[in-house]
Amino acid sequence: MGVEFEPRIVAFMCNWCTYAAADTAGVSRMQQPPNVLPIRVMCSGRVSPEMVMRA
């Protein structure tokens, strides 16, 4: 059959830390995998289980 599993990854990125680091990586021409969907949030500590389930 040979079907490969390619997971879709949702990344909740804090506006002040992770998102800024991802932006800097982009400026440095680093690439993230195409199966990663970044979602910018003001604070990753405020991500609720409901938010994760809706993503």
Secondary structure as UniProt FT lines:
FT   STRAND          9..14
FT   TURN            15..17
FT   HELIX           18..27
FT   TURN            28..29
FT   TURN            34..35
FT   STRAND          36..41
FT   HELIX           44..46
FT   HELIX           49..54
//
